[in-house]
Amino acid sequence: MEVEGSSKKMIATQEEMVENRVPIPYRDQCAHLLIPLNKCRQAEFYLPWRCEIERHTYEKCEYELVMERMLQMQKIREEEAKLKQAGKQGGSIPLIPKTANT
């Protein structure tokens, strides 16, 4: 399954996420890494020094998604700024016409 605007593909299916009780807000392109992380956490009684490799790979995936979204937003803002500049230089028609009295 392809997610619009993202370079990463969804690896975990909806059925797998439901079966493994992945909360809805966490069902993104990194959910396939969250499933084994949660299994490890439960097996190790949530000890913070366990499951470090799984946690690191999951957090790295999430970080990459955030950075990708930030770059996309930056490109959108740059395009809007270019359009705004082109509109100002184009000599657009004013909404309120100048009268002889002003």
Secondary structure as UniProt FT lines:
FT   TURN            4..5
FT   HELIX           14..19
FT   TURN            20..21
FT   HELIX           24..26
FT   TURN            29..30
FT   HELIX           31..43
FT   TURN            44..46
FT   TURN            48..49
FT   HELIX           52..89
FT   TURN            90..91
FT   TURN            100..101
//
